[in-house]
């Protein structure tokens, strides 16, 4: 009987020891999670202990969780991004490019949103925010924007640089003022406009720089009131191209200086109403050495729980980051939060670059000023290529290629070293 009791006690202690949350030194810590499908608040699926440098594998997404401390006396918005350096070289920003297909596309429709509410993800930086609302129009829902005494400027903040915006919209029959799409928004005094003017009938591309508006290009155009219209706007650092009504009209404009490409939206002029059924935002696809990817286990901005137990400061929930380059704004004072990033390290990268067996990848978080977030030590992960792993992504082709099945049942697909740029 004594032997039985001692055995039960021994295994109970062993079980607690194996499942207990690690305890750190009182300083912010990190931990790597290899179970990519684990829930954000689940205390499982770790690749190693607290502050342990682990081995990660080529083309296998994993997650890194950091503790961050705020020493502020009063709460203020803070944002962070992720950086890495390979083999102790220069620090590089980790951009958001999905895996295995590095698509950068967001499609926005309003069918699932509740009528009478403001659309998710949109902000009003000028004008009456109550005039930006979801409305029911027959069998569908639309985004309706109006302005009275002053213009209304609404923006959608993208998690990465946006090079293309597509929209279906209409000007209501009494809207003789027109409207404008906003791209390259830096602040209320610096942005670019693609303005549609029903009277006298033109499309104008202009730039607002330090509050002064300059026309870059303009062409005559018929802008009907009432029917649905389509527009596609492409923007590079110093070039804007507009395609109106599916190639019916095109206009190009060149800029003398670069414009930011992370915020886009529209402007409603005083006394006007506009309706939208959809927006599509796209960015340039790349396959860098390291990137932030999509993780189906949690939504971007989902609040975290206190799992790591490294910091001794009180806990103020951070967030999970999902296919975005910046954390949501975090407000905390004299406390700590946890932030978890889904990441992949590729075998092959753009520019005919390769990551090799034994390479090291060090990660850190920085704030909007580029200052490194304090932590006990940065994670330095060792890169490994599993036996037989080739790497690369699915080859682009107009039809199906493969798979071919070997005599042992293995399937083989045509591959290429990288998706976007390998010359």
C-alpha positions as CSV (number, residue, x, y, z in Angstrom):
1,X,0.0,0.0,0.0
2,X,2.8,2.4,0.9
3,X,4.5,1.6,-2.4
4,X,1.3,2.3,-4.3
5,X,0.8,5.7,-2.5
6,X,4.5,6.7,-3.1
7,X,4.2,5.8,-6.8
8,X,1.0,7.8,-7.3
9,X,2.6,10.8,-5.5
10,X,5.8,10.5,-7.6
11,X,3.9,10.5,-10.9
12,X,1.7,13.4,-9.7
13,X,4.8,15.5,-9.0
14,X,6.3,14.5,-12.3
15,X,3.1,15.5,-14.2
16,X,3.0,18.9,-12.5
17,X,6.7,19.4,-13.3
18,X,6.2,18.6,-16.9
19,X,3.1,20.8,-17.4
20,X,3.9,23.8,-15.1
21,X,4.4,27.2,-16.7
22,X,8.1,28.1,-16.8
23,X,9.2,30.9,-14.4
24,X,11.7,33.4,-15.6
25,X,14.1,35.9,-13.9
26,X,11.5,38.7,-13.7
27,X,12.6,40.2,-17.0
28,X,10.7,40.1,-20.3
29,X,11.2,36.7,-22.1
30,X,10.3,34.9,-25.3
31,X,9.2,31.4,-26.3
32,X,9.0,29.6,-29.6
33,X,5.9,27.7,-30.5
34,X,6.2,24.8,-33.1
35,X,2.5,23.8,-33.1
36,X,1.3,26.3,-35.7
37,X,-2.3,25.3,-35.1
38,X,-2.3,25.8,-31.3
39,X,-4.8,28.3,-30.0
40,X,-3.3,31.7,-29.1
41,X,-4.2,31.3,-25.4
42,X,-3.2,27.6,-25.2
43,X,-0.2,26.8,-23.1
44,X,1.0,24.0,-25.3
45,X,2.8,23.3,-28.6
46,X,6.1,24.9,-27.5
47,X,9.4,24.0,-29.3
48,X,11.4,24.6,-26.2
49,X,11.5,26.2,-22.7
50,X,11.3,29.8,-21.8
51,X,14.2,31.8,-23.5
52,X,15.4,28.6,-25.2
53,X,17.0,29.0,-28.6
54,X,15.6,26.2,-30.7
55,X,16.0,24.7,-34.2
56,X,13.4,25.7,-36.8
57,X,12.9,24.1,-40.2
58,X,12.9,25.4,-43.7
59,X,9.4,26.3,-45.1
60,X,7.7,25.2,-41.9
61,X,5.8,28.1,-40.2
62,X,6.3,28.6,-36.5
63,X,5.4,31.3,-34.0
64,X,7.4,33.5,-31.6
65,X,5.9,34.9,-28.5
66,X,7.5,38.0,-26.8
67,X,6.9,39.7,-23.5
68,X,7.0,43.5,-23.7
69,X,7.2,45.9,-20.7
70,X,5.8,49.4,-20.6
71,X,7.5,51.7,-18.1
72,X,5.2,54.6,-18.9
73,X,3.6,56.5,-16.0
74,X,0.4,57.0,-18.0
75,X,-1.0,54.8,-20.7
76,X,-0.3,55.8,-24.3
77,X,-0.6,54.0,-27.7
78,X,2.5,51.9,-28.5
79,X,3.1,49.9,-31.6
80,X,5.8,47.4,-32.5
81,X,7.2,45.5,-35.5
82,X,9.5,42.5,-35.9
83,X,13.1,42.5,-37.2
84,X,15.6,39.7,-37.8
85,X,19.2,39.3,-38.7
86,X,20.8,36.3,-40.4
87,X,24.2,35.1,-39.1
88,X,24.7,38.3,-37.1
89,X,24.4,40.6,-40.2
90,X,22.4,43.8,-40.5
91,X,18.9,44.0,-39.0
92,X,16.1,43.6,-41.5
93,X,12.4,44.4,-41.1
94,X,10.2,41.3,-41.3
95,X,7.5,42.0,-43.9
96,X,4.2,40.3,-44.3
97,X,4.2,37.9,-47.2
98,X,2.0,34.7,-47.0
99,X,3.1,31.1,-47.4
100,X,3.2,29.0,-49.5
101,X,1.7,31.5,-52.0
102,X,2.9,35.0,-51.2
103,X,-0.3,36.7,-52.0
104,X,-1.0,40.2,-50.7
105,X,-4.7,40.7,-51.3
106,X,-7.6,41.9,-49.1
107,X,-11.2,41.9,-50.5
108,X,-13.8,43.9,-48.6
109,X,-17.6,43.4,-49.1
110,X,-20.3,44.5,-46.7
111,X,-22.8,41.7,-46.8
112,X,-21.9,40.3,-43.4
113,X,-21.9,43.6,-41.6
114,X,-24.8,44.9,-39.6
115,X,-26.9,47.8,-41.1
116,X,-26.5,51.0,-39.2
117,X,-23.0,50.4,-38.1
118,X,-19.6,51.8,-39.1
119,X,-17.7,49.3,-41.3
120,X,-15.0,47.2,-39.7
121,X,-11.4,48.4,-40.3
122,X,-12.3,51.9,-41.5
123,X,-11.5,55.2,-39.8
124,X,-12.7,58.7,-40.4
125,X,-9.8,61.2,-40.2
126,X,-11.8,64.2,-41.2
127,X,-15.5,65.0,-41.1
128,X,-18.6,63.6,-39.4
129,X,-17.9,59.9,-38.6
130,X,-21.7,59.2,-38.2
131,X,-22.0,59.7,-42.0
132,X,-20.0,56.6,-42.7
133,X,-22.4,53.7,-42.2
134,X,-23.6,50.3,-43.6
135,X,-27.0,50.6,-45.3
136,X,-29.3,48.1,-46.9
137,X,-30.0,48.7,-50.6
138,X,-32.6,46.2,-51.8
139,X,-31.1,42.7,-51.5
140,X,-27.5,43.9,-50.8
141,X,-25.7,46.0,-48.2
142,X,-23.6,49.0,-49.2
143,X,-21.2,51.3,-47.5
144,X,-22.7,54.8,-47.7
145,X,-20.6,58.0,-47.1
146,X,-21.9,61.5,-47.0
147,X,-20.6,65.0,-46.1
148,X,-22.4,68.2,-45.1
149,X,-20.4,71.2,-44.1
150,X,-16.9,69.8,-44.5
151,X,-15.4,66.9,-46.5
152,X,-15.3,63.4,-45.1
153,X,-12.1,61.5,-45.4
154,X,-12.3,57.7,-44.6
155,X,-9.3,55.4,-44.7
156,X,-8.6,51.7,-44.5
157,X,-5.2,51.0,-43.0
158,X,-3.5,48.1,-44.6
159,X,-1.1,45.7,-42.9
160,X,1.4,46.1,-45.7
161,X,2.2,48.5,-48.6
162,X,-0.7,48.6,-51.1
163,X,0.1,49.0,-54.8
164,X,-3.5,48.6,-56.1
165,X,-7.0,49.6,-55.1
166,X,-10.1,48.5,-56.9
167,X,-13.6,49.7,-56.1
168,X,-17.2,49.5,-57.3
169,X,-19.1,52.6,-56.4
170,X,-21.8,55.0,-57.5
171,X,-22.6,58.7,-57.1
172,X,-26.2,59.2,-56.0
173,X,-28.4,61.1,-58.5
174,X,-28.2,64.3,-56.6
175,X,-24.4,64.2,-56.3
176,X,-23.1,66.8,-58.7
177,X,-19.9,67.4,-56.6
178,X,-18.3,64.1,-57.4
179,X,-15.8,62.3,-55.1
180,X,-12.2,61.4,-54.8
181,X,-10.2,58.3,-53.9
182,X,-7.3,58.8,-51.5
183,X,-3.9,57.1,-51.8
184,X,-0.5,57.7,-50.4
185,X,-2.0,59.2,-47.2
186,X,0.6,60.4,-44.7
187,X,-1.5,62.9,-42.8
188,X,-4.3,65.4,-43.4
189,X,-1.9,67.7,-45.3
190,X,-0.1,65.1,-47.3
191,X,-1.8,62.6,-49.7
192,X,-2.8,62.0,-53.3
193,X,-6.2,62.2,-54.9
194,X,-8.0,60.7,-57.9
195,X,-10.9,63.0,-58.2
196,X,-14.0,62.2,-60.3
197,X,-16.0,65.3,-61.3
198,X,-19.4,64.9,-63.0
199,X,-19.4,68.6,-63.9
200,X,-17.6,69.6,-66.0
201,X,-16.8,65.9,-66.5
202,X,-13.2,64.9,-65.8
203,X,-10.9,62.7,-63.8
204,X,-8.1,64.6,-62.1
205,X,-5.0,63.2,-60.3
206,X,-3.5,65.6,-57.8
207,X,-1.2,65.7,-54.9
208,X,-1.6,67.5,-51.6
209,X,1.8,68.4,-50.2
210,X,2.1,70.3,-47.0
211,X,-1.5,71.5,-47.5
212,X,-0.9,72.8,-51.0
213,X,-2.8,71.0,-53.9
214,X,-1.1,70.5,-57.3
215,X,-2.7,68.9,-60.3
216,X,-0.6,66.2,-61.8
217,X,-2.8,65.0,-64.7
218,X,-6.4,65.5,-65.9
219,X,-8.6,64.2,-68.7
220,X,-12.1,64.6,-69.9
221,X,-14.5,61.9,-68.8
222,X,-18.2,61.1,-68.5
223,X,-19.0,60.5,-64.9
224,X,-22.7,59.3,-64.8
225,X,-24.8,59.7,-61.7
226,X,-26.8,56.6,-60.5
227,X,-25.2,53.5,-62.1
228,X,-22.5,51.4,-60.5
229,X,-19.0,52.4,-61.7
230,X,-15.6,50.5,-61.6
231,X,-12.2,52.0,-61.0
232,X,-8.7,50.5,-60.6
233,X,-5.9,52.6,-59.2
234,X,-2.3,51.4,-59.3
235,X,0.4,53.3,-57.3
236,X,4.1,52.9,-57.1
237,X,6.5,55.1,-55.2
238,X,6.4,57.9,-57.9
239,X,3.7,56.8,-60.3
240,X,-0.1,56.6,-60.3
241,X,-2.2,54.9,-63.0
242,X,-6.0,55.0,-63.2
243,X,-8.2,52.6,-65.1
244,X,-11.9,53.7,-65.2
245,X,-14.8,51.5,-66.4
246,X,-12.7,48.5,-67.4
247,X,-10.3,50.2,-69.9
248,X,-12.8,52.8,-71.1
249,X,-10.4,55.5,-69.9
250,X,-6.9,55.4,-68.6
251,X,-4.8,58.2,-67.1
252,X,-1.2,58.3,-65.7
253,X,0.6,60.7,-63.4
254,X,4.2,61.0,-62.3
255,X,5.4,62.3,-58.9
256,X,8.7,64.0,-58.0
257,X,8.9,62.3,-54.6
258,X,7.9,59.0,-53.1
259,X,4.5,58.5,-51.4
260,X,3.7,56.1,-48.6
261,X,1.5,53.2,-49.6
262,X,0.0,51.9,-46.4
263,X,-3.2,53.9,-46.2
264,X,-5.9,54.3,-48.8
265,X,-9.6,55.3,-48.9
266,X,-11.8,58.0,-50.3
267,X,-13.1,61.6,-49.8
268,X,-16.7,62.7,-49.9
269,X,-17.2,66.4,-50.8
270,X,-19.6,68.7,-48.9
271,X,-23.2,68.1,-50.0
272,X,-22.5,64.7,-51.6
273,X,-23.3,61.1,-51.0
274,X,-21.4,58.0,-52.3
275,X,-22.1,54.3,-52.1
276,X,-19.7,51.3,-52.4
277,X,-20.3,47.6,-52.8
278,X,-16.7,46.4,-52.5
279,X,-13.0,47.3,-52.3
280,X,-10.0,45.2,-53.2
281,X,-6.5,46.1,-52.0
282,X,-3.4,44.4,-53.4
283,X,0.3,44.6,-52.7
284,X,3.5,43.4,-54.4
285,X,4.1,39.7,-53.8
286,X,7.5,38.7,-52.6
287,X,9.3,35.7,-51.2
288,X,11.9,37.1,-48.8
289,X,14.1,35.0,-46.6
290,X,11.8,35.5,-43.6
291,X,8.2,36.8,-43.5
292,X,5.1,37.1,-41.3
293,X,2.4,34.8,-42.6
294,X,-1.3,34.0,-42.1
295,X,-2.2,31.8,-39.1
296,X,-5.7,30.3,-39.0
297,X,-5.5,29.7,-35.2
298,X,-6.4,33.3,-34.3
299,X,-7.6,36.6,-35.7
300,X,-5.3,39.6,-36.0
301,X,-5.5,41.6,-32.9
302,X,-6.9,38.8,-30.7
303,X,-5.9,39.5,-27.0
304,X,-3.3,37.3,-25.4
305,X,-3.2,35.8,-21.9
306,X,-0.3,35.7,-19.5
307,X,1.6,32.5,-20.5
308,X,5.3,33.1,-20.4
309,X,5.8,34.2,-16.7
310,X,9.1,35.9,-17.5
311,X,8.3,39.5,-16.6
312,X,7.4,40.3,-13.0
313,X,5.3,43.3,-13.9
314,X,1.5,43.2,-13.9
315,X,-0.1,41.8,-17.0
316,X,-1.9,44.0,-19.6
317,X,-3.0,41.8,-22.6
318,X,-1.1,42.2,-25.8
319,X,-2.2,40.7,-29.1
320,X,-1.7,38.0,-31.7
321,X,-0.4,39.4,-35.0
322,X,-1.8,37.8,-38.2
323,X,-0.4,38.7,-41.6
324,X,0.5,42.2,-40.5
325,X,3.7,44.2,-40.1
326,X,2.7,46.2,-37.0
327,X,1.0,45.3,-33.8
328,X,-2.3,47.0,-33.0
329,X,-2.0,50.0,-30.7
330,X,-1.2,48.8,-27.1
331,X,-2.0,51.0,-24.2
332,X,-0.3,50.1,-20.9
333,X,1.4,51.7,-17.9
334,X,3.9,49.9,-15.6
335,X,2.9,46.5,-16.9
336,X,3.8,43.9,-19.5
337,X,2.0,42.2,-22.4
338,X,2.6,39.3,-24.7
339,X,2.7,39.4,-28.5
340,X,2.8,36.4,-30.8
341,X,4.1,36.4,-34.4
342,X,3.5,33.7,-37.1
343,X,6.7,33.4,-39.1
344,X,8.3,31.3,-41.9
345,X,11.9,31.0,-42.9
346,X,12.2,29.9,-46.5
347,X,14.8,27.7,-48.2
348,X,14.8,29.9,-51.3
349,X,14.2,33.6,-51.5
350,X,13.9,36.3,-54.1
351,X,17.0,37.2,-55.9
352,X,18.3,33.6,-56.1
353,X,19.2,33.7,-52.4
354,X,19.2,30.6,-50.2
355,X,19.1,30.0,-46.5
356,X,21.6,27.2,-45.6
357,X,21.8,24.5,-43.0
358,X,23.1,25.9,-39.7
359,X,22.2,29.6,-40.5
360,X,21.2,31.5,-37.4
361,X,18.2,33.9,-37.3
362,X,18.0,36.4,-34.4
363,X,14.7,38.2,-33.8
364,X,13.7,41.3,-31.9
365,X,10.8,43.7,-31.6
366,X,11.2,47.5,-32.2
367,X,8.9,50.4,-31.6
368,X,7.8,53.1,-34.1
369,X,11.0,55.0,-33.4
370,X,13.1,51.9,-34.3
371,X,14.3,51.5,-30.7
372,X,14.8,47.9,-29.6
373,X,12.3,46.6,-27.1
374,X,14.0,45.5,-23.9
375,X,14.1,41.8,-23.3
376,X,16.3,39.5,-21.2
377,X,17.8,38.1,-24.4
378,X,16.8,37.9,-28.1
379,X,15.9,34.5,-29.6
380,X,18.6,33.2,-31.9
381,X,17.1,30.3,-33.8
382,X,19.1,27.7,-35.8
383,X,17.9,26.9,-39.3
384,X,17.7,23.3,-40.5
385,X,16.7,21.7,-43.8
386,X,14.9,18.4,-43.3
387,X,16.3,15.4,-45.2
388,X,14.9,15.3,-48.7
389,X,13.4,18.8,-48.5
390,X,13.7,20.8,-51.8
391,X,12.0,24.1,-51.0
392,X,10.5,26.6,-53.4
393,X,6.8,27.2,-54.2
394,X,4.3,26.0,-56.7
395,X,5.3,26.8,-60.2
396,X,3.1,29.3,-62.1
397,X,1.5,27.8,-65.2
398,X,-1.8,28.1,-67.0
399,X,-2.7,24.4,-66.4
400,X,-2.1,21.6,-64.1
401,X,1.3,20.0,-64.0
402,X,1.5,16.7,-62.2
403,X,1.5,15.3,-59.7
404,X,3.4,12.2,-60.8
405,X,3.1,9.1,-58.6
406,X,6.2,7.0,-57.9
407,X,6.0,3.2,-57.5
408,X,6.0,3.6,-53.7
409,X,3.0,6.0,-53.8
410,X,4.9,9.2,-53.3
411,X,3.6,12.2,-55.3
412,X,5.9,14.6,-57.1
413,X,5.0,18.1,-58.3
414,X,6.9,20.6,-60.5
415,X,8.5,23.3,-58.4
416,X,10.5,26.5,-58.9
417,X,12.9,28.0,-56.4
418,X,10.9,31.1,-55.7
419,X,7.6,32.6,-56.6
420,X,8.2,36.1,-57.6
421,X,11.8,37.1,-58.5
422,X,14.7,34.6,-58.8
423,X,17.0,36.3,-61.3
